[in-house]
Every structure is written in structure tokens, then in C-alpha cells.
Amino acid sequence: MKITHIYFRYPLYSRGCYLTEYLRYLGENDVSSVLISEKYPNGAELPVVKNLTYLWVSRDKSELSFIFRVFKYLSHVEIRTSDVYHSIGTRGVLFGFIAKLIYHKKFVVTVEMVGDSSGGFLSHLSVFSYRYILKLCKPYKIILWSQYYKDKYFKNWNNAVVVPPGIKIIDRSVSRTASWDGPGMAELKIHFVKPLYKPNGTAAITLLDALETYKKKYGSSYKLTLYFRGENQEQEVIDHIKELDAEANVIIEKFLPFDAVNDAIRSSDITILPFSYAPTVSRSLLEAMMVGQLVLVTKYGEISTIIKDGQNGFFISEDSEEIADKIHYVLALSKTQKESIKNNARLSVEKNYNSVINFERNMKIFETSIRNA
């Protein structure tokens, strides 16, 4: 089986990313993949992936032009000999549709997110356009990462199925045992392991405000570690740290290799993710739940289907004082209560977000599409 994947910008993290894990899984199961993509960022090291052919598209200031720039490969031998075309996100849909018509193969779309974080007019227009295009192109299957988006935008679409991205399930023995036993600890350690593009930068600022409030209200200091990699809101975060006079409480590190994220999350005393938008499945949330963290997170998007408040995590608002109060409340829980919540969190991830199981579900969709071609 050979699959052509069309993905706007392949993030070339030296140790990989979710898509790299997915492509590696396919390669290890004797599936050949072709990836049409822009390199992002330039100059990064290519992850080693078995049975993968790269077809790079040149960078351009106009992101939308990617929709048309990929057509340079329409007659390429790798495309002609592929068994199925797979658009990851919106920008490869037209290419996959045209290739399907020319070569009489099946076409599958994976929907990561729908709309954008603003929730404004342009976001609604984007949702309408995406749904309209998918109706016209009629892919064999639409793989949704989010049950939230299925319920909201694709509820009655017979070809839409939910297969969320997953994470590698690690052994329970490496889960962290918290170094604290309640409120009043000398210093609360927090790692916010997110790239600080909008709106994650906004979340980092909210977290800073909440920790400052917690410090003043409950008399406990904190140490917050942020990870920078040249994103567009980092300077705004730095300016806010200075406004709060919080330089002594914040550590700034270079962004981590993919396989080092778990260690950073595990070294936190608690995980706080005050998102201000409706994300698809948050990998940082899943990683925290898996390694034995108590998680506090805003109730947006897919998060509302992952977290059961008080059972496997806690919902928070974006109000700094409310977050500070929730931190105090969670730290004051008994050891038995904390262990029960952390165990429930891990079980939730094992049941629904095991990457190997979800990769297998994707494979079955592709195999079925080829049989029905």
C-alpha cells in the first residue's frame, strides 16, 4: 500500500512530532508514504522515517497559495502509483480531489481543527467554506481528531469518523511522585511546555497572572519554566514578566526535543493549561494525564470531552484569581483523592488516546478505501 499525504508545513523537529510518529508507524508496517509539504522551519534536521518519500514545495509568503503550488507534483510517478490520497488539513483537499478524479483512487481527509481561535466572522467563514468544499469533493472518509468538532460541525455526515491523535503510552513506573503534600509549600514548580504562538502566548500570560495572584493570596512562591523557539508572542510574554516584576520566578529555556517533553511535564508539581480557544486534542494535556499529573485546564473544544471535572482533572476559567483558588483547592486534597484522580486520568488516556491503537484505526480506513476503490 502506498499513501500520498498532503500536509501544509511539516514541522521538522529533530526528534519528530505526532505526524512523524504516524508516518513511522506506517513505514514499520510496510506501508509506503509520500509526503507533499513545505519544510518548516527551514534548515531543520529531517527525521528518519522508513518507507517515506519527501516531495517538497517551495516556501511562499502566501500560505493559501500552497493549495495550488502542490499541483507541480500531480503527474509525478509517486502520485500516479499511490493507492490513496490523504489530505491532512484543508490545503491539500483540492489536490487530493483532482488526483482522485484523474487516477481513480480513493481520497481521505484528516481534519485537525475547524476554524481558528478567534471565533469571529473569518473563523465562521472558514468553517462554512471547509464544509462546503468537503461536500463537493466527497472524500471516502473524513477522519476527525475531535469528537467536539464531530458533534458541532459534522454530526450527520455518514463519512465522518472520529479517530483522535494519540500519544505513546509509557510504563507506569516512570510516572512522577509529587514532591509536595499540600498547600503552603515553599515553591510551586510549573512547566508550561507549549510553543508561544498565539493563543498559547495568551495562555502563558494568564498563567503568570494566576501564579502571581496565588503567591500574594496564599503566601507560596512559584517557579515557572517557559520554552521559547522564536514564536510571535514571546516578546509580549517577556514584557508581561517585566511588568509583573516576576523575572526571579520565571525560567526561559529553549524549546525541547519531542522526546524530552515528558520529562519536563513530569517535573511539574501541577499542570495548568489556561487555553483561551477551542483546541483539538491537546497533546500537552494528554502527556500530563499519562505521567501522573493533576491537571487544571479551561473547558474549551475537545477538552470538554477529555476531562470529567473532579474525576480525572479540573476545569478552570481564565480568571487569575479563580485559577489561584483552584490551585489552592487541588493542593489541599488528600493523598488518596489525588491518587484516585491521577489514576483516572491515566486510564482515560490509555483507553482513548493510545497512539498505536489509533494508528491501527487509521490504517483500517486506508485499507478499506483501497478495497472499495
C-alpha positions as CSV (number, residue, x, y, z in Angstrom):
1,M,0.0,0.0,0.0
2,K,1.2,3.5,-0.8
3,I,-0.4,6.6,0.6
4,T,0.3,10.2,-0.6
5,H,-0.1,12.7,2.3
6,I,-0.6,16.4,1.6
7,Y,0.3,18.5,4.6
8,F,0.9,22.2,4.6
9,R,4.0,22.6,6.7
10,Y,5.8,19.6,8.0
11,P,7.4,20.6,11.4
12,L,11.0,19.3,11.2
13,Y,11.7,18.8,14.9
14,S,14.9,16.8,15.1
15,R,13.2,14.2,17.3
16,G,9.9,14.2,15.4
17,C,6.3,15.2,16.0
18,Y,2.9,13.4,16.0
19,L,2.9,13.2,12.2
20,T,6.4,11.8,12.2
21,E,5.2,9.1,14.7
22,Y,2.3,8.3,12.4
23,L,4.5,8.1,9.3
24,R,7.0,5.9,11.2
25,Y,4.2,3.6,12.2
26,L,3.1,3.2,8.6
27,G,6.6,2.6,7.4
28,E,7.2,-0.1,10.0
29,N,4.1,-1.8,8.9
30,D,5.3,-2.0,5.3
31,V,3.2,1.0,4.1
32,S,5.0,3.4,1.7
33,S,4.2,7.0,2.2
34,V,4.7,10.1,0.0
35,L,4.7,13.5,1.8
36,I,4.0,16.7,-0.1
37,S,4.8,19.6,2.1
38,E,6.6,22.8,2.8
39,K,9.6,22.4,5.1
40,Y,9.1,24.2,8.4
41,P,11.2,25.5,9.8
42,N,13.9,25.8,7.2
43,G,17.2,24.2,7.8
44,A,16.0,21.7,10.5
45,E,17.2,18.2,10.6
46,L,15.0,15.7,8.7
47,P,13.6,13.0,11.0
48,V,14.4,9.5,9.8
49,V,11.3,7.7,8.6
50,K,11.2,4.3,6.9
51,N,9.5,3.9,3.5
52,L,8.9,7.7,3.2
53,T,9.5,9.8,0.1
54,Y,9.5,13.6,0.5
55,L,8.2,15.9,-2.2
56,W,9.0,19.4,-1.1
57,V,7.1,22.5,-2.1
58,S,8.9,25.8,-2.1
59,R,8.1,28.4,0.6
60,D,5.9,31.3,-0.3
61,K,4.7,34.4,1.6
62,S,1.1,33.5,0.8
63,E,0.1,30.4,2.8
64,L,-3.1,29.9,0.7
65,S,-1.0,29.6,-2.5
66,F,0.1,26.2,-1.2
67,I,-3.2,24.9,-2.4
68,F,-2.0,25.4,-6.0
69,R,1.7,25.0,-5.6
70,V,1.3,21.3,-4.8
71,F,0.0,20.7,-8.3
72,K,3.5,20.7,-9.7
73,Y,3.6,17.1,-8.5
74,L,0.2,16.0,-9.9
75,S,1.9,13.9,-12.7
76,H,4.8,12.7,-10.6
77,V,5.3,8.9,-10.7
78,E,4.9,8.7,-6.9
79,I,1.5,10.2,-7.2
80,R,0.4,8.1,-10.1
81,T,1.3,4.9,-8.3
82,S,-0.2,5.8,-4.9
83,D,-3.2,3.8,-3.8
84,V,-4.9,6.5,-1.8
85,Y,-4.6,10.3,-1.3
86,H,-4.7,11.8,2.1
87,S,-5.1,15.5,2.8
88,I,-4.1,16.4,6.4
89,G,-5.9,19.7,7.0
90,T,-7.6,21.9,4.4
91,R,-4.9,22.9,2.0
92,G,-4.5,19.5,0.3
93,V,-8.2,18.8,-0.3
94,L,-8.3,20.2,-3.9
95,F,-5.1,18.3,-4.9
96,G,-6.5,15.0,-3.4
97,F,-9.8,15.5,-5.2
98,I,-8.2,16.2,-8.6
99,A,-5.8,13.2,-8.2
100,K,-8.7,11.0,-7.3
101,L,-10.6,12.0,-10.5
102,I,-7.5,11.5,-12.7
103,Y,-6.2,8.3,-11.3
104,H,-9.4,6.7,-10.0
105,K,-8.2,6.2,-6.5
106,K,-9.8,6.9,-3.1
107,F,-9.4,10.2,-1.2
108,V,-9.3,10.6,2.6
109,V,-9.2,13.9,4.6
110,T,-8.0,14.3,8.2
111,V,-9.5,17.3,10.0
112,E,-7.2,18.6,12.7
113,M,-9.0,21.8,13.5
114,V,-12.0,23.7,12.1
115,G,-11.9,27.5,12.0
116,D,-9.4,29.3,14.2
117,S,-9.0,30.6,17.7
118,S,-10.7,33.9,17.2
119,G,-14.3,32.6,16.8
120,G,-15.0,35.7,14.8
121,F,-16.5,36.3,11.3
122,L,-13.5,35.0,9.4
123,S,-13.5,31.9,11.6
124,H,-17.1,31.2,10.8
125,L,-16.5,31.9,7.1
126,S,-13.6,29.4,7.2
127,V,-15.8,26.7,8.8
128,F,-18.6,27.3,6.2
129,S,-16.1,27.2,3.3
130,Y,-14.4,24.0,4.6
131,R,-17.7,22.2,5.0
132,Y,-18.8,23.3,1.6
133,I,-15.6,22.1,-0.1
134,L,-15.8,18.7,1.6
135,K,-19.4,18.3,0.5
136,L,-18.3,19.0,-3.1
137,C,-15.2,16.8,-3.1
138,K,-16.9,13.9,-1.3
139,P,-13.9,12.2,0.3
140,Y,-14.2,8.5,1.1
141,K,-13.7,9.2,4.8
142,I,-13.3,12.3,6.9
143,I,-11.1,11.5,9.9
144,L,-11.8,14.0,12.7
145,W,-9.4,14.4,15.5
146,S,-12.1,15.8,17.7
147,Q,-15.5,14.5,18.9
148,Y,-16.2,18.1,19.7
149,Y,-15.9,19.0,16.0
150,K,-17.9,16.0,15.0
151,D,-20.8,17.0,17.3
152,K,-20.6,20.6,16.3
153,Y,-19.9,20.6,12.5
154,F,-20.2,17.0,11.1
155,K,-23.0,15.5,13.2
156,N,-25.0,14.0,10.4
157,W,-22.1,13.2,8.0
158,N,-22.0,9.5,7.3
159,N,-18.4,9.6,6.0
160,A,-17.1,11.4,9.1
161,V,-15.4,9.3,11.8
162,V,-13.6,10.3,15.0
163,V,-10.0,9.0,15.3
164,P,-8.1,11.3,17.7
165,P,-4.4,11.6,17.7
166,G,-2.7,9.7,20.5
167,I,0.4,9.5,22.5
168,K,2.9,6.7,23.3
169,I,1.8,5.0,26.5
170,I,4.8,4.8,28.9
171,D,5.2,2.4,31.8
172,R,3.5,3.5,35.0
173,S,6.8,3.1,36.9
174,V,8.2,6.3,35.3
175,S,5.2,8.4,36.4
176,R,6.2,11.1,38.8
177,T,5.5,11.0,42.6
178,A,4.8,14.6,43.6
179,S,7.3,16.3,45.9
180,W,4.6,18.2,47.7
181,D,1.9,17.2,50.1
182,G,-0.4,20.2,50.2
183,P,-0.7,24.0,50.1
184,G,1.8,26.2,51.8
185,M,4.8,24.5,50.1
186,A,7.8,26.8,49.8
187,E,7.8,26.9,46.0
188,L,5.4,25.6,43.4
189,K,7.1,24.3,40.2
190,I,5.3,24.7,36.9
191,H,6.4,23.9,33.4
192,F,4.3,25.3,30.5
193,V,5.5,23.2,27.6
194,K,3.8,25.0,24.7
195,P,5.2,27.0,21.8
196,L,4.2,30.6,22.4
197,Y,2.5,31.4,19.2
198,K,-1.0,33.0,19.6
199,P,-3.0,31.9,21.5
200,N,-0.6,29.9,23.7
201,G,1.2,33.1,24.5
202,T,-2.1,34.5,25.8
203,A,-2.4,31.4,28.0
204,A,1.1,31.9,29.3
205,I,0.2,35.4,30.3
206,T,-2.9,34.2,32.0
207,L,-0.9,31.6,33.9
208,L,1.6,34.2,35.0
209,D,-1.2,36.4,36.4
210,A,-2.7,33.4,38.2
211,L,0.6,32.4,39.8
212,E,1.3,36.0,40.9
213,T,-2.2,36.0,42.5
214,Y,-1.6,32.7,44.1
215,K,1.7,33.9,45.5
216,K,0.2,37.0,47.0
217,K,-3.0,35.4,48.3
218,Y,-1.6,32.2,49.7
219,G,2.0,33.1,50.5
220,S,3.6,30.4,48.4
221,S,6.2,31.3,45.8
222,Y,6.5,29.7,42.3
223,K,9.0,28.9,39.6
224,L,7.5,28.9,36.1
225,T,9.5,27.5,33.2
226,L,8.6,28.7,29.7
227,Y,10.1,27.3,26.4
228,F,11.0,29.6,23.6
229,R,11.6,28.8,19.9
230,G,11.1,32.1,18.1
231,E,7.3,32.3,18.1
232,N,5.4,35.6,17.5
233,Q,4.2,36.2,21.1
234,E,7.3,35.6,23.1
235,Q,8.3,39.2,23.3
236,E,4.8,40.1,24.7
237,V,5.3,37.4,27.3
238,I,8.7,38.8,28.3
239,D,7.2,42.3,28.6
240,H,4.5,41.0,30.8
241,I,7.0,39.2,33.1
242,K,8.8,42.5,33.5
243,E,5.5,44.4,34.2
244,L,4.8,41.9,37.0
245,D,8.4,42.2,38.3
246,A,8.5,38.4,38.1
247,E,11.9,37.8,36.5
248,A,13.1,35.9,39.6
249,N,10.1,33.5,39.3
250,V,10.4,32.7,35.6
251,I,13.0,30.5,33.8
252,I,13.2,30.7,30.0
253,E,14.6,27.7,28.2
254,K,15.0,26.7,24.5
255,F,12.1,24.6,23.2
256,L,12.5,20.9,23.9
257,P,13.1,18.0,21.6
258,F,10.0,16.0,21.1
259,D,11.1,13.1,23.3
260,A,12.1,15.3,26.2
261,V,8.6,16.8,26.7
262,N,7.5,14.1,29.1
263,D,10.4,14.7,31.5
264,A,9.6,18.4,31.7
265,I,5.9,17.8,32.3
266,R,6.7,15.2,34.9
267,S,8.9,17.6,36.9
268,S,6.0,20.0,37.4
269,D,4.1,19.9,40.7
270,I,0.8,20.5,38.8
271,T,-0.1,21.2,35.2
272,I,-2.1,24.3,34.4
273,L,-3.3,25.0,30.8
274,P,-5.5,28.1,30.7
275,F,-6.3,28.0,27.0
276,S,-8.5,30.8,25.5
277,Y,-9.6,28.9,22.4
278,A,-11.2,25.6,21.4
279,P,-8.2,23.3,20.6
280,T,-8.4,19.9,19.1
281,V,-6.8,17.2,21.3
282,S,-4.2,18.9,23.4
283,R,-1.1,16.7,23.4
284,S,0.4,18.5,26.4
285,L,-2.8,17.7,28.3
286,L,-2.6,14.0,27.4
287,E,1.1,13.8,28.3
288,A,0.4,15.4,31.7
289,M,-2.5,13.0,32.4
290,M,-0.4,10.0,31.4
291,V,2.6,10.8,33.7
292,G,0.6,11.3,36.8
293,Q,-0.1,15.0,36.9
294,L,-3.1,16.7,38.4
295,V,-4.3,18.9,35.6
296,L,-6.2,22.2,35.6
297,V,-7.5,23.2,32.2
298,T,-10.1,25.5,30.6
299,K,-13.2,23.9,29.3
300,Y,-12.9,24.6,25.5
301,G,-13.3,22.3,22.5
302,E,-12.2,18.7,22.8
303,I,-11.0,19.3,26.3
304,S,-14.7,19.2,27.4
305,T,-14.9,15.5,26.2
306,I,-11.5,14.5,27.7
307,I,-11.8,15.9,31.2
308,K,-14.5,14.9,33.7
309,D,-14.4,17.6,36.3
310,G,-13.2,16.4,39.6
311,Q,-12.7,12.8,38.4
312,N,-9.6,12.9,36.1
313,G,-8.8,16.6,36.2
314,F,-10.3,20.0,36.9
315,F,-11.8,22.8,34.9
316,I,-10.8,26.4,35.4
317,S,-11.8,29.7,34.0
318,E,-9.4,32.3,32.5
319,D,-9.8,34.5,35.7
320,S,-6.4,34.6,37.5
321,E,-8.0,34.7,41.0
322,E,-10.2,31.7,40.3
323,I,-7.2,29.8,39.0
324,A,-5.3,30.7,42.1
325,D,-8.1,29.5,44.3
326,K,-8.4,26.2,42.3
327,I,-4.6,25.6,42.7
328,H,-5.1,26.0,46.4
329,Y,-8.1,23.7,46.5
330,V,-6.4,21.0,44.5
331,L,-3.2,21.0,46.6
332,A,-5.3,20.7,49.7
333,L,-6.9,17.4,48.6
334,S,-6.0,14.3,50.5
335,K,-3.3,12.0,49.1
336,T,-6.0,9.3,48.4
337,Q,-8.1,11.8,46.4
338,K,-5.1,12.9,44.4
339,E,-4.0,9.4,43.6
340,S,-7.6,8.5,42.5
341,I,-7.8,11.5,40.2
342,K,-4.4,10.8,38.7
343,N,-5.2,7.1,38.1
344,N,-8.4,8.0,36.4
345,A,-6.6,10.5,34.2
346,R,-4.1,7.9,33.1
347,L,-6.8,5.3,32.4
348,S,-8.6,7.9,30.2
349,V,-5.5,8.3,28.1
350,E,-4.9,4.5,27.9
351,K,-8.4,3.9,26.8
352,N,-9.0,6.6,24.2
353,Y,-5.6,8.1,23.2
354,N,-3.2,5.3,22.8
355,S,-1.3,6.3,19.6
356,V,-0.7,2.7,18.4
357,I,-4.4,1.8,18.7
358,N,-5.4,5.0,16.9
359,F,-2.8,4.5,14.2
360,E,-4.3,1.0,13.6
361,R,-7.7,2.5,13.2
362,N,-6.4,4.9,10.6
363,M,-4.7,2.0,8.8
364,K,-8.0,0.1,8.6
365,I,-9.7,3.2,7.0
366,F,-7.0,3.3,4.3
367,E,-7.1,-0.4,3.7
368,T,-10.9,-0.3,3.4
369,S,-10.7,2.6,1.0
370,I,-8.4,0.7,-1.3
371,R,-10.6,-2.4,-1.3
372,N,-13.6,-0.3,-2.2
373,A,-11.7,1.7,-4.9
